[in-house]
Amino acid sequence: MPSWITNAVFYEIYPQSFQDSNADGIGDIPGIISRLDYIRDLGCDALWINPCFESPFMDAGYDVSDYRRVAPRYGTNDDLAGLFRAAHARGMRVILDLVPGHTSIEHPWFSESKKAESNELSHRYIWTDSVWKGIENVSSVSGSLRGISDRDGSCALNFFTTQPALNYGFAAPSEPWQLSFRSPEALATREAMKDVMRFWLAMGCDGFRVDMAGSLVKNDPGQEATIELWRDFRSFLDRDYPEAAIISEWGEPDKSLRGGFHMDFLLHFGPSHYLDLFRAESPYFSRKGCGDLSSFVAHYREIYEKTDGKGLICVPSGNHDMARIAGKLDERELKLAFAFLLSLPGAPFIYYGDEIGMRYQAGLTSKEGGYERTGSRTPMQWDSRAVNAGFSNAPPDRLYLPIDPSNDRPTVDRARNRDDSLFAEIRRLIALRRAHASLGGAARISFVCDGKAGGPLAFIRESDAERVLVAFNPGTKKATVPIERLGRVDAAFYSLGGGGAPRGDALLLEPESAAFFSLR
């Protein structure tokens, strides 16, 4: 395990929307560098940068055309190396978004692979042996691309039609054109991706968030072949770059951690019940008090046990693929939500702007494959008095996306001028997390109350040095948590909304409150 990752707090940056330094209306790497002190002041010590490589941007950079070159609109490779150095000088780390499962149709590998004559890249992508034969009922394949070259075959797609799937082989090939995941051609694709990782790690990158990590080997229902593949990647990193972290977009920590990833996300789709927290019709952290978190807790417990209590499971505030957390919650409710996020095991991930309560912008025309996600990708709002909220000096019609037009739009300057702001609360919570080993990434967790039917949520965080009881009551009525078997409960060392206090064999929680207590 890299020494730095266990207690890291990440800040996710969508580079085209964070800070524009050259007035072209698009955020860039020099802009990110100029805001590092802000991110450090918030308390975050690690960055996740969404794809910044050369791309035609049909999917916001998740369609890479050159893995080794920064997209010119963001700057240069030297600029990115400068970001690594500037972050390291501040005690911060930077991970890049690696997209190993597919490229753009404009990648040179694909140009060679689609040629009729055989060459060393003919099998870099997955092709059938006839253009009349599509690819159907193959796991982790969304369709096929055909009729685009003289090559007689159809090419597998990972998502959009501009994203041909790289060939890591099949767990159980059933057609002549399906190669084994251990075939020389599939292994060559692995080595090519390792070379991409080496390139950026040698430049100073601290690791990668891996897009669609569980999708690489096809027809792999138990994903054992995919796990084997990632173990190979992990062996390479442990040998050559032991301080490099890999974090997976997989959503099944019991598999991804077995595969060698250091952490995995709970995703907003699948069985996680992540949406029950903040984005359901009745979110648990709403004061309506009718949300139900018991299914989320049951799933969390299940995967926590499957990972032997490692706890390296990331629950983010949001990301570029979902509506913003402020959509269903007001500022007071958001404070409770962040008290939860920042008291969980694993690494917290804060999506840029969530710390000031930026809002989802509905009704925007899709930009670069964003579709309904576009409203969560609007420019960062820095200054209430500056042009374009301080994001860019470009004319408004040249901005990557429009700024929130509301007069009361949240901005950094307003948030930093209020001691009772969401920003200030998150800052306090991060500092508290760092001050208590039991609130750290690897400290153990056990649930006391599961938030069923709007009831209280409570769990114990425990390190070798201390035990802490964390409790929430988002509803408008007082609630109680049984504590007779927990040991001595001291007065709260953190409280929000009135917090709570022990009363005999129960913990009495005030309405719309959170509190942390030391256990003896």
C-alpha positions as CSV (number, residue, x, y, z in Angstrom):
1,M,0.0,0.0,0.0
2,P,1.5,3.4,-0.9
3,S,2.2,5.3,2.3
4,W,0.3,8.4,1.4
5,I,-3.1,7.0,0.2
6,T,-4.6,5.6,3.4
7,N,-5.5,9.0,4.9
8,A,-5.7,11.0,1.6
9,V,-8.6,13.3,1.0
10,F,-9.2,13.7,-2.8
11,Y,-10.5,16.7,-4.8
12,E,-11.9,15.7,-8.3
13,I,-11.2,18.3,-11.0
14,Y,-13.0,18.4,-14.4
15,P,-10.2,20.3,-16.1
16,Q,-12.2,22.1,-18.8
17,S,-14.4,23.6,-16.1
18,F,-12.1,24.4,-13.2
19,Q,-10.0,27.5,-14.1
20,D,-9.1,29.1,-17.4
21,S,-5.8,30.9,-17.4
22,N,-5.6,32.1,-21.1
23,A,-9.1,33.5,-21.7
24,D,-10.1,30.9,-24.3
25,G,-13.2,29.9,-22.2
26,I,-11.8,26.4,-21.3
27,G,-10.1,25.4,-18.1
28,D,-6.5,24.3,-18.3
29,I,-3.6,23.0,-16.3
30,P,-2.0,26.4,-15.5
31,G,-5.4,27.3,-14.1
32,I,-5.3,24.2,-11.8
33,I,-1.8,25.1,-10.6
34,S,-3.0,28.6,-9.7
35,R,-5.7,27.1,-7.4
36,L,-3.7,24.5,-5.6
37,D,-3.4,26.7,-2.5
38,Y,-7.2,26.9,-2.4
39,I,-7.5,23.1,-2.5
40,R,-4.9,22.7,0.2
41,D,-6.6,25.3,2.3
42,L,-9.8,23.3,2.1
43,G,-7.9,20.3,3.5
44,C,-7.5,18.1,0.4
45,D,-4.1,16.7,-0.2
46,A,-4.7,14.7,-3.4
47,L,-6.2,15.5,-6.8
48,W,-8.0,13.3,-9.3
49,I,-7.8,15.0,-12.7
50,N,-10.4,13.8,-15.2
51,P,-8.9,12.9,-18.7
52,C,-6.5,15.5,-19.9
53,F,-5.0,13.6,-22.9
54,E,-5.3,14.4,-26.6
55,S,-8.8,13.6,-27.8
56,P,-11.5,14.6,-30.3
57,F,-13.7,15.1,-27.2
58,M,-16.7,13.1,-28.3
59,D,-16.9,11.9,-24.7
60,A,-15.2,14.7,-22.8
61,G,-11.8,13.1,-23.1
62,Y,-12.8,9.6,-22.3
63,D,-12.0,8.9,-26.0
64,V,-8.3,9.2,-26.1
65,S,-6.4,9.7,-29.3
66,D,-2.9,10.0,-27.8
67,Y,-2.2,8.6,-24.3
68,R,1.1,10.4,-24.0
69,R,0.2,13.9,-25.0
70,V,-1.8,16.5,-23.0
71,A,-4.6,17.9,-25.0
72,P,-3.4,21.3,-26.4
73,R,-6.5,23.1,-25.0
74,Y,-5.2,22.2,-21.5
75,G,-1.6,23.0,-22.1
76,T,1.5,20.8,-22.6
77,N,3.2,17.8,-21.1
78,D,5.6,20.3,-19.5
79,D,2.6,22.0,-17.9
80,L,1.3,18.7,-16.5
81,A,4.8,17.9,-15.1
82,G,4.8,21.4,-13.6
83,L,1.5,20.5,-11.9
84,F,3.0,17.4,-10.4
85,R,6.0,19.4,-9.1
86,A,3.8,22.2,-7.7
87,A,1.5,19.7,-5.9
88,H,4.4,17.8,-4.5
89,A,5.9,21.0,-3.2
90,R,2.7,21.5,-1.2
91,G,2.6,18.0,0.1
92,M,-0.1,17.0,-2.3
93,R,-0.5,14.1,-4.7
94,V,-2.0,13.9,-8.2
95,I,-3.7,10.9,-9.9
96,L,-4.7,10.9,-13.6
97,D,-7.8,9.4,-15.1
98,L,-6.6,6.3,-17.1
99,V,-9.0,4.9,-19.7
100,P,-7.6,1.5,-20.6
101,G,-10.6,-0.2,-22.0
102,H,-11.0,1.8,-25.2
103,T,-9.6,4.6,-27.3
104,S,-11.0,7.1,-29.8
105,I,-11.4,6.0,-33.4
106,E,-8.8,8.7,-34.1
107,H,-6.1,6.9,-32.1
108,P,-3.1,5.7,-34.3
109,W,-3.5,2.2,-33.0
110,F,-7.0,2.1,-34.4
111,S,-5.9,3.5,-37.8
112,E,-3.5,0.6,-38.0
113,S,-5.8,-2.0,-36.7
114,K,-8.6,-1.3,-39.2
115,K,-6.2,-1.9,-42.2
116,A,-7.0,-4.9,-44.4
117,E,-3.4,-6.1,-44.4
118,S,-2.2,-7.9,-41.3
119,N,0.1,-5.9,-39.0
120,E,1.3,-5.9,-35.4
121,L,-1.8,-3.9,-34.3
122,S,-4.4,-6.0,-36.1
123,H,-5.5,-7.5,-32.8
124,R,-5.1,-4.4,-30.7
125,Y,-8.9,-4.1,-30.9
126,I,-11.6,-6.8,-31.0
127,W,-12.7,-7.6,-34.5
128,T,-15.0,-10.3,-35.8
129,D,-14.0,-12.3,-38.9
130,S,-16.8,-10.9,-41.1
131,V,-18.3,-7.4,-41.5
132,W,-21.7,-9.2,-41.6
133,K,-21.1,-10.6,-38.1
134,G,-21.9,-8.2,-35.3
135,I,-21.0,-8.6,-31.7
136,E,-24.0,-9.4,-29.6
137,N,-24.5,-11.0,-26.1
138,V,-20.9,-10.4,-25.2
139,S,-20.4,-9.0,-21.7
140,S,-18.8,-5.6,-21.5
141,V,-19.4,-4.9,-25.2
142,S,-22.1,-2.3,-26.1
143,G,-22.3,-3.0,-29.8
144,S,-20.1,-3.1,-32.9
145,L,-18.7,-0.7,-35.4
146,R,-18.5,-1.8,-39.0
147,G,-18.3,-0.6,-42.6
148,I,-15.6,2.0,-41.8
149,S,-12.6,0.4,-43.5
150,D,-11.5,-2.2,-46.0
151,R,-10.9,-4.7,-43.2
152,D,-13.5,-7.5,-43.3
153,G,-14.9,-7.5,-39.7
154,S,-16.9,-5.6,-37.1
155,C,-15.1,-3.9,-34.2
156,A,-16.4,-4.2,-30.6
157,L,-17.4,-1.0,-28.8
158,N,-17.1,-0.2,-25.1
159,F,-19.6,2.6,-25.0
160,F,-20.2,5.3,-27.6
161,T,-19.7,4.4,-31.3
162,T,-16.5,6.4,-31.3
163,Q,-14.9,4.2,-28.6
164,P,-13.6,0.9,-30.0
165,A,-12.7,-1.7,-27.3
166,L,-9.1,-2.5,-26.8
167,N,-8.4,-6.3,-26.9
168,Y,-7.5,-7.8,-23.6
169,G,-8.9,-11.1,-24.7
170,F,-11.8,-13.3,-23.6
171,A,-12.1,-15.4,-20.5
172,A,-13.7,-18.3,-22.5
173,P,-13.4,-17.8,-26.2
174,S,-16.2,-19.3,-28.2
175,E,-15.4,-18.0,-31.7
176,P,-12.2,-18.2,-33.8
177,W,-11.9,-14.3,-33.6
178,Q,-12.1,-14.3,-29.8
179,L,-8.6,-14.5,-28.4
180,S,-7.7,-15.9,-25.0
181,F,-6.9,-13.3,-22.3
182,R,-3.6,-15.0,-22.1
183,S,-2.8,-14.9,-25.8
184,P,0.3,-13.0,-27.0
185,E,-1.9,-10.4,-28.6
186,A,-3.9,-9.7,-25.5
187,L,-0.8,-9.6,-23.4
188,A,0.7,-7.1,-25.9
189,T,-2.3,-4.8,-25.1
190,R,-1.5,-5.0,-21.4
191,E,2.1,-4.1,-22.0
192,A,1.1,-1.1,-24.2
193,M,-1.0,0.2,-21.3
194,K,1.8,-0.4,-18.8
195,D,4.0,1.7,-21.0
196,V,1.4,4.5,-20.8
197,M,1.4,4.3,-17.0
198,R,5.3,4.2,-17.0
199,F,5.3,7.4,-19.1
200,W,3.3,9.5,-16.6
201,L,4.6,7.9,-13.4
202,A,8.2,8.7,-14.5
203,M,7.1,12.3,-15.0
204,G,5.8,12.5,-11.5
205,C,2.2,11.3,-11.5
206,D,1.2,9.5,-8.3
207,G,-1.2,7.0,-9.7
208,F,-4.4,6.5,-11.6
209,R,-8.2,6.3,-11.2
210,V,-9.0,3.6,-13.7
211,D,-12.1,4.0,-15.9
212,M,-14.4,0.9,-16.3
213,A,-11.8,-1.2,-14.6
214,G,-14.0,-4.3,-14.5
215,S,-14.7,-4.4,-18.2
216,L,-11.4,-5.3,-19.8
217,V,-11.6,-9.0,-20.3
218,K,-14.7,-9.9,-22.2
219,N,-17.2,-12.8,-21.5
220,D,-15.8,-13.0,-18.0
221,P,-19.0,-13.5,-15.8
222,G,-17.2,-14.2,-12.6
223,Q,-14.5,-11.6,-13.5
224,E,-11.7,-14.0,-12.4
225,A,-9.8,-13.4,-15.6
226,T,-10.1,-9.6,-15.1
227,I,-8.9,-10.0,-11.5
228,E,-5.9,-11.9,-12.8
229,L,-5.2,-9.2,-15.3
230,W,-5.2,-6.5,-12.7
231,R,-3.0,-8.5,-10.4
232,D,-0.4,-8.5,-13.2
233,F,-0.7,-4.7,-13.3
234,R,-0.3,-4.4,-9.6
235,S,2.8,-6.6,-9.6
236,F,4.3,-4.3,-12.2
237,L,3.5,-1.3,-10.0
238,D,4.8,-2.9,-6.8
239,R,8.0,-3.7,-8.5
240,D,8.7,-0.4,-10.3
241,Y,6.5,2.2,-8.7
242,P,5.6,1.1,-5.2
243,E,4.2,4.5,-4.2
244,A,1.8,4.7,-7.1
245,A,-1.9,4.2,-6.3
246,I,-4.5,2.6,-8.4
247,I,-8.2,3.3,-7.7
248,S,-10.9,1.5,-9.6
249,E,-14.2,2.4,-11.2
250,W,-15.5,-1.1,-10.6
251,G,-18.1,-0.9,-7.9
252,E,-17.4,-4.3,-6.5
253,P,-14.6,-3.9,-3.9
254,D,-14.5,-7.6,-3.2
255,K,-13.3,-8.1,-6.7
256,S,-11.2,-5.0,-7.4
257,L,-9.2,-5.2,-4.1
258,R,-8.5,-8.9,-4.9
259,G,-7.3,-7.6,-8.3
260,G,-4.8,-5.4,-6.6
261,F,-6.5,-2.0,-6.6
262,H,-5.9,0.0,-3.4
263,M,-9.4,1.4,-3.4
264,D,-12.7,1.1,-5.2
265,F,-15.7,3.4,-5.5
266,L,-19.3,2.6,-4.6
267,L,-21.0,3.6,-7.9
268,H,-24.3,5.3,-8.4
269,F,-25.6,2.3,-10.4
270,G,-25.8,-1.4,-9.6
271,P,-26.6,-2.8,-6.1
272,S,-24.9,-0.1,-4.0
273,H,-28.0,2.0,-3.0
274,Y,-25.6,5.0,-3.1
275,L,-28.4,7.2,-4.5
276,D,-30.4,6.6,-1.2
277,L,-27.8,8.8,0.6
278,F,-28.3,12.1,-1.3
279,R,-30.1,11.7,-4.6
280,A,-33.1,9.5,-4.2
281,E,-36.6,11.1,-4.3
282,S,-36.4,11.0,-0.5
283,P,-32.7,11.1,0.4
284,Y,-31.7,9.9,3.8
285,F,-30.0,13.2,4.7
286,S,-33.1,15.3,3.9
287,R,-34.9,16.7,7.0
288,K,-38.1,15.2,5.7
289,G,-37.0,12.2,7.7
290,C,-38.5,9.6,5.3
291,G,-35.4,8.4,3.6
292,D,-34.3,4.8,4.3
293,L,-30.6,3.9,4.5
294,S,-30.9,0.3,5.6
295,S,-30.3,-1.2,2.1
296,F,-27.2,0.9,1.7
297,V,-25.9,-0.2,5.1
298,A,-26.7,-3.8,4.3
299,H,-24.8,-3.6,1.0
300,Y,-21.9,-1.8,2.6
301,R,-21.6,-4.4,5.4
302,E,-21.6,-7.2,2.8
303,I,-18.8,-5.8,0.7
304,Y,-16.9,-4.7,3.8
305,E,-16.9,-8.3,5.1
306,K,-15.9,-9.6,1.7
307,T,-12.8,-7.4,1.8
308,D,-11.8,-8.6,5.2
309,G,-12.6,-5.3,6.8
310,K,-10.0,-3.4,4.8
311,G,-12.5,-0.6,4.5
312,L,-10.9,0.9,1.4
313,I,-14.2,1.7,-0.2
314,C,-14.8,5.2,-1.5
315,V,-18.1,7.0,-1.2
316,P,-17.8,10.2,-3.2
317,S,-19.8,13.4,-2.8
318,G,-20.4,13.1,-6.6
319,N,-18.6,13.1,-9.9
320,H,-18.9,14.2,-13.5
321,D,-21.4,11.5,-14.2
322,M,-24.2,12.3,-11.8
323,A,-26.4,15.2,-10.7
324,R,-24.8,17.4,-8.1
325,I,-25.3,16.6,-4.4
326,A,-26.9,20.0,-3.8
327,G,-29.9,19.1,-6.0
328,K,-31.9,17.4,-3.3
329,L,-30.3,19.0,-0.1
330,D,-30.1,22.5,1.2
331,E,-26.9,23.8,2.9
332,R,-27.8,22.6,6.4
333,E,-28.6,19.1,5.1
334,L,-25.4,19.1,3.0
335,K,-23.4,19.7,6.2
336,L,-24.8,16.5,7.6
337,A,-24.1,14.6,4.4
338,F,-20.5,15.7,4.4
339,A,-20.1,14.8,8.1
340,F,-21.1,11.3,7.0
341,L,-18.8,11.3,4.0
342,L,-15.8,12.5,6.0
343,S,-16.2,10.1,8.8
344,L,-16.3,6.9,6.6
345,P,-13.3,4.6,5.9
346,G,-11.6,4.8,2.6
347,A,-10.6,8.0,0.9
348,P,-13.2,10.8,0.7
349,F,-13.6,12.3,-2.8
350,I,-15.0,15.8,-3.1
351,Y,-16.2,16.8,-6.6
352,Y,-15.1,20.3,-7.5
353,G,-17.7,22.9,-6.4
354,D,-19.6,20.5,-4.1
355,E,-17.8,22.2,-1.2
356,I,-19.6,25.4,-1.9
357,G,-22.9,23.8,-2.9
358,M,-22.8,24.4,-6.6
359,R,-26.0,23.5,-8.3
360,Y,-26.9,21.2,-11.2
361,Q,-27.8,23.4,-14.2
362,A,-30.8,21.8,-15.9
363,G,-31.8,22.2,-19.5
364,L,-28.3,22.7,-21.0
365,T,-27.6,21.4,-24.5
366,S,-25.3,18.3,-24.3
367,K,-21.6,19.2,-24.5
368,E,-19.0,16.6,-25.6
369,G,-21.2,13.6,-24.9
370,G,-22.4,14.9,-21.5
371,Y,-26.2,14.7,-22.2
372,E,-28.0,14.9,-18.9
373,R,-24.6,14.9,-17.1
374,T,-23.8,18.3,-18.7
375,G,-25.5,20.2,-15.9
376,S,-23.0,18.9,-13.4
377,R,-20.0,20.0,-15.5
378,T,-20.4,23.8,-15.5
379,P,-17.6,26.2,-14.6
380,M,-16.3,26.6,-11.1
381,Q,-17.7,29.7,-9.4
382,W,-14.9,31.5,-7.7
383,D,-15.8,35.2,-7.3
384,S,-19.2,36.8,-6.9
385,R,-17.9,40.1,-8.3
386,A,-15.7,38.9,-11.2
387,V,-16.6,38.4,-14.8
388,N,-17.8,34.8,-15.4
389,A,-17.6,34.2,-11.6
390,G,-13.8,34.3,-11.9
391,F,-13.6,31.2,-14.0
392,S,-12.4,32.9,-17.2
393,N,-11.9,36.3,-18.8
394,A,-13.3,35.1,-22.1
395,P,-16.6,36.5,-23.5
396,P,-19.5,34.6,-21.9
397,D,-20.5,33.0,-25.3
398,R,-17.1,31.4,-25.5
399,L,-17.2,29.6,-22.2
400,Y,-17.0,25.8,-22.2
401,L,-20.4,25.8,-20.5
402,P,-22.5,28.7,-19.1
403,I,-22.1,29.9,-15.6
404,D,-25.0,29.4,-13.2
405,P,-27.0,32.6,-14.0
406,S,-28.6,33.0,-10.6
407,N,-27.8,36.1,-8.5
408,D,-27.4,33.9,-5.4
409,R,-25.1,31.4,-7.1
410,P,-22.7,29.9,-4.6
411,T,-19.1,31.2,-4.9
412,V,-15.9,30.6,-3.2
413,D,-15.5,34.2,-1.9
414,R,-18.9,34.1,-0.3
415,A,-18.2,30.7,1.3
416,R,-14.8,31.7,2.7
417,N,-16.2,34.8,4.3
418,R,-18.7,32.9,6.4
419,D,-17.7,30.8,9.4
420,D,-21.0,29.0,9.2
421,S,-20.7,28.1,5.4
422,L,-20.7,24.6,4.0
423,F,-17.0,25.2,2.9
424,A,-16.1,26.1,6.5
425,E,-17.8,23.0,7.9
426,I,-16.1,20.7,5.4
427,R,-12.8,22.3,6.3
428,R,-13.4,21.6,10.0
429,L,-14.4,18.0,9.3
430,I,-11.3,17.3,7.2
431,A,-9.1,18.7,10.0
432,L,-11.0,16.6,12.5
433,R,-10.5,13.5,10.4
434,R,-6.8,14.1,10.3
435,A,-6.7,14.7,14.1
436,H,-8.3,11.3,15.0
437,A,-6.8,8.1,13.8
438,S,-10.1,6.4,14.3
439,L,-11.6,8.5,11.6
440,G,-8.9,7.7,9.1
441,G,-9.1,5.7,5.9
442,A,-8.1,2.3,7.3
443,A,-9.7,2.4,10.8
444,R,-12.4,-0.2,11.2
445,I,-16.2,0.4,11.1
446,S,-19.2,-1.4,12.7
447,F,-22.8,-0.2,12.5
448,V,-25.0,0.4,15.5
449,C,-28.1,1.8,13.8
450,D,-28.8,1.5,10.0
451,G,-31.0,4.5,9.3
452,K,-34.0,2.4,8.5
453,A,-37.2,4.4,7.7
454,G,-35.7,7.7,8.6
455,G,-34.3,6.5,11.9
456,P,-30.9,7.4,13.3
457,L,-27.7,6.2,11.7
458,A,-24.8,5.3,14.0
459,F,-21.5,3.5,13.6
460,I,-18.3,3.0,15.5
461,R,-14.9,3.8,14.0
462,E,-12.0,2.1,15.7
463,S,-8.2,2.3,15.4
464,D,-5.6,0.7,17.6
465,A,-5.5,4.0,19.6
466,E,-9.1,5.0,20.0
467,R,-12.8,4.3,19.4
468,V,-15.3,6.9,18.2
469,L,-19.1,6.7,17.9
470,V,-20.5,8.7,15.0
471,A,-24.3,9.4,15.0
472,F,-26.8,11.1,12.7
473,N,-30.4,12.2,13.0
474,P,-31.4,14.0,9.8
475,G,-35.2,14.2,10.8
476,T,-37.0,17.0,12.6
477,K,-37.8,14.9,15.7
478,K,-35.4,13.8,18.5
479,A,-34.0,10.3,18.2
480,T,-32.2,7.8,20.4
481,V,-29.4,5.3,19.8
482,P,-28.9,2.4,22.3
483,I,-25.4,2.6,23.8
484,E,-25.6,0.2,26.8
485,R,-23.2,-2.3,25.2
486,L,-20.8,0.2,23.7
487,G,-18.8,1.2,26.8
488,R,-18.5,4.7,28.3
489,V,-19.7,7.4,25.9
490,D,-18.0,10.8,26.6
491,A,-19.4,14.2,25.7
492,A,-19.4,14.9,22.0
493,F,-16.1,16.4,20.6
494,Y,-17.9,17.4,17.4
495,S,-21.5,18.3,17.0
496,L,-23.7,19.8,14.3
497,G,-27.2,21.1,14.7
498,G,-27.3,20.6,18.4
499,G,-25.6,17.2,18.3
500,G,-26.6,14.9,21.2
501,A,-25.6,13.6,24.6
502,P,-25.7,10.3,26.5
503,R,-28.6,9.8,28.8
504,G,-28.3,6.5,30.7
505,D,-28.4,3.6,28.2
506,A,-29.3,5.8,25.2
507,L,-27.8,8.5,23.2
508,L,-30.3,11.4,22.7
509,L,-29.8,13.1,19.3
510,E,-31.3,16.5,18.6
511,P,-33.2,17.0,15.3
512,E,-31.2,17.6,12.1
513,S,-28.0,16.8,13.9
514,A,-24.7,14.9,13.9
515,A,-22.2,14.2,16.6
516,F,-19.0,12.3,17.2
517,F,-18.2,10.8,20.7
518,S,-15.1,9.2,22.2
519,L,-15.8,5.7,23.5
520,R,-13.9,4.4,26.6
